[in-house]
C-alpha cells in the first residue's frame, strides 16, 4: 500500500470513529524526505489516494494535483521538531474539542494517559492555518504524543500512522472520561508518585505488548 493510500485509509477510519466530520481535520505520514498529507477541502470519510498529495519538507508539491491542507505548516513543523515522529493526525473530535474549550490542561485521571506522555497541554487559540497556531501546537507537543488546540481540536502523533490514529482515539476516550467524571464530582488526578508506579509496573510487565506464555502456565488439553 502506498503512503497516499495509507493516509486515505487512516482518514476514513477516523471519520468512521466520529473524530473527523466533513472536511474538518487532516492526516499526514512522513516517508524519508517526503510527506503525504490530505488535501484541503476533502470530505475525509470518502478520502482516497487521489485526495492525498505529496510534498517535500519545504512544502513544495511533489505528487498530486490538489492543494495541501491549510494546516501543512503545523505538520511540517512537528516533523522538524520531532525526528522520530512519522505521522500526524489533526481532528475536531467532539470530546477533545469540548475539553479544549474549557481546560488549560487535561490532567491524568487514568493511567493509560501516560501513553501520551502525561497531562495533555492545551495550545492557546489561534486562527487555523496560521504560523501562531502551528507554533503553539508544537510547544504543547513537547515531550507528548498528543496536544489539544484551544477552542479548535486535537493533534496526535506517532512513530507510525496506526499509532498516531490510536493516540487520537485514546485522547478522545480520555476527554470523554474527564467529562463523565466531572459530572459526578471533582475529578481526582493521579499523583506523580502514582504515575511513576504505573510506569515502573508497565516496564517490568511488558504492558501493552503480547508475550509468550511461560512454560509453567497450564495449557488446555489438546483433543
N, C-alpha and C positions, 0 to 999 in steps of 0.2 A: 504494500500500500504506500502511495506517495505521501509526502508531507502535506500536500494540499488536501488529499483525501482524508488524512488523519485529523486535520483541523476541522474540516467539514463535519466529520463524524462526531467529534467532540462537541461542536456547536449544536448539532441535532440532539445529542444526549442531554446536554444542559437544558435545552428548550423542553425536552420531554420531562425533565425533572422539575420544571417550573422555575428555573433560575434565569432563563432568558425569555423575554417576551418581545415579539415583533422584531424590530431591527436594533433593539437596545442591548448592547453588550458586544464583546469582541474576544477573539481567541487567537493565539499565535503559538508557533513552535519554532525553535531555532535549530537549524541543521548546519553545523560548521559556521561558515561566514554569511549565511543567508537566513532570512526569517520568512516563514509562510504565515500569513495573517489574513483574517477575514476582511473583505472589502466593506466599504461604507454602504449603508442603505440596504443590506442584505437581510431578508427575512430568515432568521437563524434556524428556525425549525425546519426550513426547507433548504438549508445550505448544502451545496455540492462543491466539488473541487473547482469548478469554473467560477465560483463565488469567492475563492481564496486566491490571493496574489502573493508573489514572492518579491521581497525587497532585500537590498543589502543593508549593512549596518549604518549607512548614511541616509537610508530611506528611499534610495533610488529604485525604481521599478525594474525588476529583472524578468519577471514572468507574469502573464495575466493581462487582461485588458481593462480592469476596473481600478478605481481609486481606492487606496487602502483606507482602513478605519481612521476616523478623526483622532483616535487615541494612539496613533502609531508612535508618537514621541514617548508616551508612557511605556509602551512595550520595549522600544529600543533602549530607553534609559534604564529599565530594570535589567536587561541583558548586559548593559555596560557596567552596572554596579555589581552584578552577581554572576560571576563566571560559571558557576555550577548550575545555574538555572537554565533550563532549556524550554520551558513552557510558561505562558502567562494567560490567565483566564480573568476577564472582567465581566461581572454580571450586575444586573439590577435585581437580584434575588430579594423577594419581599421581606423576609425576616431580617436579613442582613442590612437591607436598606433602612428598615424601621429603626434598628439599633443605631445606625449611623446618623439618624435624625435626632437622637436623644443623648447618647453617651459620648464621652471623650475617649473611652477605652472599654473594651469588652473584657471583664475580669474572668479569671479561671474558676469556673464553678465545677467543672468536670475534668477529670484527669486526661481525657482524650484531647483536650485543647492543647496539651503540651506538645502534641504532634505538629502544631502550628507555631511552636516556639514560646508559648506563654500568652500573657494578656495581649489581645489584638488591639492595636492602636487605631484611632480614627484620624485620618488626614483632614486638615481644615478644608472647608468647602472652597472650591474654585471652579470657574467656568469649564465645562467639558472641552477637551481638546487643547487646553491651554498649557503653556510651559509651567505655570504655577501649580496646576493640578498634578502634572507629571512629577514635579519636584517634591510636592507634599506626599504623594503616594510612595515614592522611592524612599523618603525618610522614614515613613511609617513602616515600611517593609524591612528595615534594617534588623537583621537577626530573627526575622519572622518568615513564615510561609504564607501569610495572608495579612491583609490590611483592609480596613473599612474606609470609605470615602464619604466625608461629611455631606449629608443630605443628597447622596448620589447612588452609592452601591458598594461593591466589594471587588477586591483583586486577590487572586490566589496564584501561587507559583509552585513549580516543582521541577525535579530533575528529569521527569518525563511528562508527556501530555496527560497520560492517565492519572499520574499523581497530582498534577495541578487541578484536574477535574475533581478528584476525590477530596482535595483540600477545600475546594469551593463548596462541595456538598457538606463537608464536615462543618465548615464555618456557618452555613445556613442552619444546620441542626443545632449548633451551639447558640446561635442568635435566638432561635425559637425556644430553646431550653431556658435562656435568660428571661424571656418574656413570660413563660409559664411560671417560673419560679417567682418572678416579681409580682404576679397576680396573687400568689399565696402568702407573700410576706416579703421581708427584706432578704435578698439573696445572700448566702454565706459562702464567700470565695474560699478556695483552698489557701492555706498559709504557705509561705515559702518552704517551711520545713516539710509540710505535707507534699508539696510538689516535688521536692528533692527526693523524698522517699519513693514516690511513684517512678521517677526517672531511674533510681537505683534498682528498683524491683523489675522494671521493664528491661533494663540491660542484663540483669542476672538471669532472667527467664526467657529472653529472646521474644518478648511480647511483640505481636503483630506479624509474625512470620511463622509459616508452617515448619514443623520439626518432626523428624522420625521418632517413632515410639521407642522407648528404651527396651532393651532385651527382656527386662524383668516384668514388663507390663503384660498381663494375661491377654491372650487373643481368643476370639470365638473359635469353637471347634469347627474345622472345615468339614463340609458334607462329603 
